Amino acid sequence: MDDDVDRLIAAWQRERPDMDVSPMHVLSRVTRLALHLDRARKDAFADQGLEPSEFDVLSALRRAGEPYQLSPGQLVQETLVTSGTMTNRVDRLVRKNLVDRLPDPADRRGVQVRLTAQGRATVDGALDALLVAEKQLLAGLSPAEATQLADALRKLSQPFDR
């Protein structure tokens, strides 16, 4: 059962028999699956009027638990973006009434970003839609295969984690 990556690899092997293209068996498929996941995320979030980057901020706040608030620095750590990028994202979410900026009681110069009730409903709806899309992407795997794949990907990604 060949796929596009098998055909791509066969072409490279024909054109460059001197090269070991074995990493492509895994990583080209991961790249292609990431593109499909990216499309699925955009579609799932569009129904809620969100961009994927906005979902990332809202979901970090939602996962924080009551009162669903974090400092901008904590949001930067959770989403792996720069502080300038986070400022722009929070500005957009404030304009959409999905988050509020509040004074930080522990630091008069600081602020806290808090999820609004509308923001909580929006991120919950987006997550519901995302999980439906992700289940469809994994539909070709048995539960045991999905667990095995998750374990292998975890092992591969651990060196890159914080």
C-alpha positions in Angstrom: 0.0 0.0 0.0 2.0 3.0 -1.3 1.4 6.6 -0.4 2.8 9.9 -1.7 5.8 9.7 0.5 6.7 6.2 -0.8 6.6 7.7 -4.3 8.7 10.7 -3.3 11.3 8.4 -1.6 11.4 6.1 -4.6 12.1 9.1 -6.8 14.9 10.3 -4.6 16.4 6.8 -4.4 16.4 6.7 -8.2 17.9 10.1 -8.6 20.3 10.0 -5.6 21.1 6.3 -4.9 24.2 7.6 -3.0 22.0 9.2 -0.2 20.3 7.5 2.8 16.8 8.9 2.6 15.4 6.6 5.4 14.5 9.6 7.7 12.0 10.7 5.1 9.9 7.6 5.8 9.0 9.1 9.1 9.6 12.8 8.9 8.0 13.5 5.5 4.8 11.8 6.8 4.9 13.8 10.0 5.3 17.0 7.9 2.3 16.0 5.7 0.2 15.1 8.6 1.0 18.4 10.3 -0.3 20.2 7.2 -3.5 18.3 7.4 -3.8 19.0 11.1 -3.2 22.7 10.5 -6.0 22.8 8.0 -8.3 20.9 10.4 -7.4 23.3 13.2 -8.2 26.3 11.0 -11.5 24.9 10.0 -12.4 23.9 13.6 -11.5 27.4 14.9 -13.2 29.3 12.1 -16.6 28.4 13.4 -15.7 30.2 16.6 -14.2 33.1 14.8 -10.7 32.2 16.0 -7.2 32.0 14.5 -5.1 29.1 15.7 -2.8 31.5 17.5 -5.7 33.0 19.4 -6.9 29.5 20.4 -3.4 28.8 21.8 -3.7 31.8 24.1 -7.3 31.1 25.1 -6.5 27.4 25.8 -3.5 28.3 28.0 -5.8 30.4 30.1 -8.6 27.7 30.2 -6.1 25.0 31.2 -4.8 27.3 34.0 -8.1 26.7 35.9 -10.1 29.1 38.0 -9.9 32.1 37.7 -8.5 31.4 34.2 -5.8 34.0 34.3 -2.1 34.2 33.7 0.5 36.9 33.4 1.7 37.8 29.9 5.1 36.2 30.8 3.4 32.9 31.7 1.4 33.1 28.4 4.7 33.5 26.5 6.1 30.4 28.2 2.9 28.4 27.5 2.8 29.3 23.8 6.5 29.6 22.9 6.2 33.1 21.3 7.9 36.4 21.9 6.5 39.0 24.3 5.8 41.3 21.4 3.8 38.6 19.6 1.9 37.9 22.8 1.1 41.6 23.3 -0.5 41.6 19.8 -2.4 38.5 20.4 -3.8 39.7 23.7 -4.7 43.1 22.1 -6.8 41.2 19.5 -8.5 39.0 22.1 -9.3 42.1 24.2 -11.0 43.7 21.2 -13.0 40.5 20.7 -14.1 40.6 24.4 -12.5 37.1 24.9 -10.0 38.2 27.5 -9.6 41.1 29.9 -6.4 42.8 31.1 -6.4 43.3 34.9 -3.9 44.9 37.3 -1.6 42.4 38.9 -2.3 42.6 42.7 1.2 41.4 43.4 3.0 43.9 41.1 1.6 47.4 40.5 3.4 47.6 37.1 2.2 44.2 36.0 -1.0 42.9 34.4 -2.9 39.6 34.4 -4.8 38.3 31.4 -8.1 36.7 32.3 -10.5 34.7 30.2 -14.0 36.3 29.9 -17.1 34.2 30.1 -17.4 34.7 26.3 -13.8 33.6 25.9 -14.4 30.4 27.9 -17.4 29.5 25.8 -15.5 30.2 22.6 -12.4 28.2 23.6 -14.6 25.3 24.8 -16.5 25.3 21.5 -13.3 25.4 19.5 -11.8 22.5 21.5 -14.9 20.4 20.9 -14.6 21.0 17.2 -10.9 20.3 17.2 -11.3 17.0 19.0 -13.9 15.9 16.4 -11.4 16.8 13.6 -8.5 15.1 15.3 -10.4 11.9 15.9 -11.2 11.9 12.1 -7.5 12.3 11.4 -6.7 9.3 13.5 -9.6 7.1 12.4 -7.4 4.8 10.4 -5.6 3.7 13.5 -6.8 1.2 16.2 -6.6 2.5 19.8 -3.5 0.3 20.3 -1.8 1.8 17.2 -2.6 5.3 18.3 -1.1 4.7 21.7 2.0 3.1 20.1 2.4 6.1 17.7 1.9 8.6 20.6 4.6 6.8 22.6 7.0 6.9 19.7 6.4 10.6 18.9 6.8 11.4 22.6 10.2 9.7 22.6 11.2 11.6 19.5 10.0 15.0 20.8 11.2 14.9 24.4 14.7 16.3 23.6 12.9 19.5 22.3 10.7 20.0 25.3 11.5 22.6 27.9 
